Amino acid sequence: MNFIELKLKGVFLLEAEVFEDKRGKFWRSFCQKEFEKVGLNPNVSQGNISINPILGTLRGFHYQSEPCKEAKTISCLNGEIYDVIIDLRKSSPTYLDHCSVKISSNNKKSIHIPYGCANAWITTMSNTIIHYYMSDPYSPNYGQGIRYNDPFFKISWPMEPNLISEKDLNYTDFDKNKHIN
């Protein structure tokens, strides 16, 4: 695996080393030793699968507040997503900045999102399936969110969402005093 640090400190694009023969293709989506080598949290306490049949399904921005922060490593098993990460870590040199990346079943890339960052994605293909590992279990009492079109961040999405949950749609405007880890 190749780890490429993106614009936000601690956010990594993971490029798989794909092996192919007459049986098909093989690659690793996670390796504890390789995560440790680049200083990433190698703990995996939960794995999730998100099935998104509708093009333009938007999920997020989600994150957990202390003491239940979580790091995530997201892979796309089918289809494609446009993923956006917002840095909410006060001590980070990229505090309140954001970056985006496309990951797909074709490019076989993954994205690692560290503690203290909010994450959202929109499906840019129908029938998109996402698999992600979480360093800590989901704790609903600590779940937080930011609206996908919050005017503070001015996120440029590749399309308007066709489907978004009421919860994600109704987050209040960003407030530094409320949303910071």
C-alpha atoms as a printed R data frame, in Angstrom:
    type eleno elety resid chain resno       x       y       z
1   ATOM     1    CA   MET     A     1   0.000   0.000   0.000
2   ATOM     2    CA   ASN     A     2   1.113   3.525  -0.761
3   ATOM     3    CA   PHE     A     3   0.115   6.258   1.709
4   ATOM     4    CA   ILE     A     4  -0.177   9.751   0.223
5   ATOM     5    CA   GLU     A     5  -0.843  12.542   2.712
6   ATOM     6    CA   LEU     A     6  -3.372  15.015   1.359
7   ATOM     7    CA   LYS     A     7  -3.782  18.730   2.048
8   ATOM     8    CA   LEU     A     8  -5.137  18.064   5.563
9   ATOM     9    CA   LYS     A     9  -2.611  16.841   8.111
10  ATOM    10    CA   GLY     A    10  -3.165  13.149   8.849
11  ATOM    11    CA   VAL     A    11  -5.600  12.552   5.963
12  ATOM    12    CA   PHE     A    12  -4.162   9.901   3.668
13  ATOM    13    CA   LEU     A    13  -5.125   8.537   0.281
14  ATOM    14    CA   LEU     A    14  -4.251   4.843   0.211
15  ATOM    15    CA   GLU     A    15  -3.274   3.364  -3.132
16  ATOM    16    CA   ALA     A    16  -3.565  -0.384  -3.301
17  ATOM    17    CA   GLU     A    17  -0.964  -2.618  -4.851
18  ATOM    18    CA   VAL     A    18  -3.141  -4.775  -7.104
19  ATOM    19    CA   PHE     A    19  -2.123  -8.307  -8.057
20  ATOM    20    CA   GLU     A    20  -3.892  -9.785 -11.055
21  ATOM    21    CA   ASP     A    21  -3.865 -13.184 -12.714
22  ATOM    22    CA   LYS     A    22  -6.358 -15.448 -14.504
23  ATOM    23    CA   ARG     A    23  -8.326 -15.883 -11.249
24  ATOM    24    CA   GLY     A    24  -8.981 -12.151 -10.915
25  ATOM    25    CA   LYS     A    25  -7.559  -9.388  -8.729
26  ATOM    26    CA   PHE     A    26  -6.265  -9.204  -5.161
27  ATOM    27    CA   TRP     A    27  -5.217  -6.310  -2.915
28  ATOM    28    CA   ARG     A    28  -5.059  -5.440   0.756
29  ATOM    29    CA   SER     A    29  -7.463  -2.890   2.170
30  ATOM    30    CA   PHE     A    30  -5.806  -2.796   5.587
31  ATOM    31    CA   CYS     A    31  -2.443  -3.708   7.113
32  ATOM    32    CA   GLN     A    32  -1.707  -2.917  10.764
33  ATOM    33    CA   LYS     A    33   2.074  -2.781  10.240
34  ATOM    34    CA   GLU     A    34   1.796  -0.391   7.289
35  ATOM    35    CA   PHE     A    35  -0.606   1.896   9.164
36  ATOM    36    CA   GLU     A    36   1.802   1.992  12.122
37  ATOM    37    CA   LYS     A    37   4.746   2.757   9.800
38  ATOM    38    CA   VAL     A    38   3.165   6.069   8.735
39  ATOM    39    CA   GLY     A    39   1.928   6.889  12.247
40  ATOM    40    CA   LEU     A    40  -1.770   6.086  11.756
41  ATOM    41    CA   ASN     A    41  -3.995   4.509  14.381
42  ATOM    42    CA   PRO     A    42  -4.127   0.816  13.421
43  ATOM    43    CA   ASN     A    43  -7.034  -0.028  15.763
44  ATOM    44    CA   VAL     A    44 -10.112  -1.492  14.106
45  ATOM    45    CA   SER     A    45 -13.113  -1.937  16.355
46  ATOM    46    CA   GLN     A    46 -15.925  -1.845  13.822
47  ATOM    47    CA   GLY     A    47 -16.464  -2.476  10.103
48  ATOM    48    CA   ASN     A    48 -19.438  -0.998   8.259
49  ATOM    49    CA   ILE     A    49 -20.994  -1.434   4.829
50  ATOM    50    CA   SER     A    50 -23.119   1.282   3.216
51  ATOM    51    CA   ILE     A    51 -25.244   0.316   0.199
52  ATOM    52    CA   ASN     A    52 -26.398   3.304  -1.852
53  ATOM    53    CA   PRO     A    53 -28.608   2.387  -4.846
54  ATOM    54    CA   ILE     A    54 -29.425   5.993  -5.843
55  ATOM    55    CA   LEU     A    55 -27.021   8.285  -7.703
56  ATOM    56    CA   GLY     A    56 -26.491  11.465  -5.677
57  ATOM    57    CA   THR     A    57 -26.998   9.923  -2.236
58  ATOM    58    CA   LEU     A    58 -25.251  12.164   0.285
59  ATOM    59    CA   ARG     A    59 -24.177  11.005   3.750
60  ATOM    60    CA   GLY     A    60 -22.605  13.313   6.322
61  ATOM    61    CA   PHE     A    61 -20.811  15.389   7.515
62  ATOM    62    CA   HIS     A    62 -20.402  13.074  10.498
63  ATOM    63    CA   TYR     A    63 -17.915  12.847  13.349
64  ATOM    64    CA   GLN     A    64 -17.868  11.918  17.032
65  ATOM    65    CA   SER     A    65 -16.939  14.214  19.895
66  ATOM    66    CA   GLU     A    66 -14.730  13.333  22.847
67  ATOM    67    CA   PRO     A    67 -14.307  10.913  24.443
68  ATOM    68    CA   CYS     A    68 -15.582   8.847  21.510
69  ATOM    69    CA   LYS     A    69 -13.549  10.219  18.627
70  ATOM    70    CA   GLU     A    70 -13.084   7.901  15.680
71  ATOM    71    CA   ALA     A    71 -10.707   7.470  12.775
72  ATOM    72    CA   LYS     A    72 -12.123   5.913   9.580
73  ATOM    73    CA   THR     A    73 -10.658   4.190   6.554
74  ATOM    74    CA   ILE     A    74 -13.132   4.156   3.671
75  ATOM    75    CA   SER     A    75 -13.047   1.991   0.538
76  ATOM    76    CA   CYS     A    76 -15.464   1.791  -2.370
77  ATOM    77    CA   LEU     A    77 -16.382  -1.781  -3.328
78  ATOM    78    CA   ASN     A    78 -18.750  -0.834  -6.151
79  ATOM    79    CA   GLY     A    79 -19.391   2.477  -7.881
80  ATOM    80    CA   GLU     A    80 -17.818   5.800  -6.914
81  ATOM    81    CA   ILE     A    81 -18.001   8.522  -4.269
82  ATOM    82    CA   TYR     A    82 -16.811  12.080  -3.969
83  ATOM    83    CA   ASP     A    83 -15.563  12.293  -0.382
84  ATOM    84    CA   VAL     A    84 -15.012  15.544   1.543
85  ATOM    85    CA   ILE     A    85 -13.145  15.860   4.833
86  ATOM    86    CA   ILE     A    86 -13.248  18.912   7.148
87  ATOM    87    CA   ASP     A    87 -10.497  19.372   9.752
88  ATOM    88    CA   LEU     A    88 -12.039  20.266  13.145
89  ATOM    89    CA   ARG     A    89  -8.849  19.833  15.208
90  ATOM    90    CA   LYS     A    90  -7.962  23.131  16.905
91  ATOM    91    CA   SER     A    91  -4.285  22.174  17.138
92  ATOM    92    CA   SER     A    92  -4.005  21.227  13.459
93  ATOM    93    CA   PRO     A    93  -2.211  23.475  10.944
94  ATOM    94    CA   THR     A    94  -5.161  22.805   8.582
95  ATOM    95    CA   TYR     A    95  -7.852  23.623  11.160
96  ATOM    96    CA   LEU     A    96 -11.233  24.425   9.508
97  ATOM    97    CA   ASP     A    97  -9.871  23.644   6.038
98  ATOM    98    CA   HIS     A    98 -11.251  20.855   3.856
99  ATOM    99    CA   CYS     A    99 -10.179  18.592   1.021
100 ATOM   100    CA   SER     A   100 -11.892  16.163  -1.319
101 ATOM   101    CA   VAL     A   101 -11.077  13.016  -3.258
102 ATOM   102    CA   LYS     A   102 -12.846  10.554  -5.544
103 ATOM   103    CA   ILE     A   103 -12.585   6.909  -4.604
104 ATOM   104    CA   SER     A   104 -14.092   4.130  -6.643
105 ATOM   105    CA   SER     A   105 -14.138   0.424  -7.275
106 ATOM   106    CA   ASN     A   106 -12.139   1.165 -10.442
107 ATOM   107    CA   ASN     A   107  -9.290   3.160  -8.882
108 ATOM   108    CA   LYS     A   108  -9.107   0.902  -5.790
109 ATOM   109    CA   LYS     A   109  -8.085   3.802  -3.573
110 ATOM   110    CA   SER     A   110  -9.137   4.290   0.031
111 ATOM   111    CA   ILE     A   111  -9.173   7.342   2.261
112 ATOM   112    CA   HIS     A   112  -8.045   7.494   5.891
113 ATOM   113    CA   ILE     A   113  -9.748  10.157   8.006
114 ATOM   114    CA   PRO     A   114  -8.127  10.792  11.413
115 ATOM   115    CA   TYR     A   115  -9.727  11.650  14.742
116 ATOM   116    CA   GLY     A   116 -11.197  15.140  14.814
117 ATOM   117    CA   CYS     A   117 -12.235  15.387  11.174
118 ATOM   118    CA   ALA     A   118 -15.781  15.403   9.813
119 ATOM   119    CA   ASN     A   119 -16.512  13.299   6.741
120 ATOM   120    CA   ALA     A   120 -19.204  13.267   4.062
121 ATOM   121    CA   TRP     A   121 -19.624  11.671   0.667
122 ATOM   122    CA   ILE     A   122 -21.952  11.793  -2.294
123 ATOM   123    CA   THR     A   123 -22.372   8.871  -4.662
124 ATOM   124    CA   THR     A   124 -21.427   9.774  -8.221
125 ATOM   125    CA   MET     A   125 -22.674   6.444  -9.563
126 ATOM   126    CA   SER     A   126 -25.758   4.353  -8.861
127 ATOM   127    CA   ASN     A   127 -25.412   1.186  -6.783
128 ATOM   128    CA   THR     A   128 -22.383   2.376  -4.867
129 ATOM   129    CA   ILE     A   129 -21.207   0.184  -1.995
130 ATOM   130    CA   ILE     A   130 -18.835   1.526   0.648
131 ATOM   131    CA   HIS     A   131 -16.903  -0.435   3.256
132 ATOM   132    CA   TYR     A   132 -15.197   1.341   6.114
133 ATOM   133    CA   TYR     A   133 -13.253   0.456   9.212
134 ATOM   134    CA   MET     A   134 -13.626   2.526  12.371
135 ATOM   135    CA   SER     A   135 -11.032   2.783  15.124
136 ATOM   136    CA   ASP     A   136 -13.726   3.120  17.787
137 ATOM   137    CA   PRO     A   137 -17.323   1.917  17.908
138 ATOM   138    CA   TYR     A   138 -20.128   4.271  16.955
139 ATOM   139    CA   SER     A   139 -21.537   6.000  20.048
140 ATOM   140    CA   PRO     A   140 -24.835   7.710  19.189
141 ATOM   141    CA   ASN     A   141 -24.660  10.046  22.202
142 ATOM   142    CA   TYR     A   142 -21.420  11.531  20.839
143 ATOM   143    CA   GLY     A   143 -22.409  11.694  17.164
144 ATOM   144    CA   GLN     A   144 -22.132  15.177  15.668
145 ATOM   145    CA   GLY     A   145 -22.738  16.649  12.250
146 ATOM   146    CA   ILE     A   146 -22.395  19.585   9.916
147 ATOM   147    CA   ARG     A   147 -24.819  20.299   7.078
148 ATOM   148    CA   TYR     A   148 -23.404  19.455   3.646
149 ATOM   149    CA   ASN     A   149 -24.076  22.983   2.327
150 ATOM   150    CA   ASP     A   150 -23.096  24.963   5.413
151 ATOM   151    CA   PRO     A   151 -22.173  28.479   4.201
152 ATOM   152    CA   PHE     A   152 -19.116  28.643   6.499
153 ATOM   153    CA   PHE     A   153 -17.232  25.987   4.479
154 ATOM   154    CA   LYS     A   154 -18.448  26.707   0.918
155 ATOM   155    CA   ILE     A   155 -17.985  23.075  -0.180
156 ATOM   156    CA   SER     A   156 -18.114  22.601  -3.941
157 ATOM   157    CA   TRP     A   157 -19.971  19.334  -4.580
158 ATOM   158    CA   PRO     A   158 -19.935  17.728  -8.050
159 ATOM   159    CA   MET     A   159 -23.768  17.631  -8.039
160 ATOM   160    CA   GLU     A   160 -26.777  18.469  -5.908
161 ATOM   161    CA   PRO     A   161 -27.858  15.554  -3.714
162 ATOM   162    CA   ASN     A   162 -30.811  13.471  -4.888
163 ATOM   163    CA   LEU     A   163 -31.187  11.790  -1.506
164 ATOM   164    CA   ILE     A   164 -30.152  12.957   1.945
165 ATOM   165    CA   SER     A   165 -31.490  12.100   5.397
166 ATOM   166    CA   GLU     A   166 -33.600  14.627   7.310
167 ATOM   167    CA   LYS     A   167 -31.029  14.511  10.105
168 ATOM   168    CA   ASP     A   168 -28.158  15.398   7.744
169 ATOM   169    CA   LEU     A   169 -30.237  18.076   6.037
170 ATOM   170    CA   ASN     A   170 -31.270  19.777   9.286
171 ATOM   171    CA   TYR     A   171 -27.967  20.314  11.081
172 ATOM   172    CA   THR     A   172 -27.697  23.922  12.292
173 ATOM   173    CA   ASP     A   173 -25.183  26.391  10.866
174 ATOM   174    CA   PHE     A   174 -21.591  25.755  11.895
175 ATOM   175    CA   ASP     A   175 -20.555  27.265  15.226
176 ATOM   176    CA   LYS     A   176 -16.874  27.087  16.251
177 ATOM   177    CA   ASN     A   177 -17.834  26.814  19.910
178 ATOM   178    CA   LYS     A   178 -20.159  23.860  19.320
179 ATOM   179    CA   HIS     A   179 -18.433  21.809  16.614
180 ATOM   180    CA   ILE     A   180 -14.815  21.732  17.658
181 ATOM   181    CA   ASN     A   181 -13.105  18.651  19.089
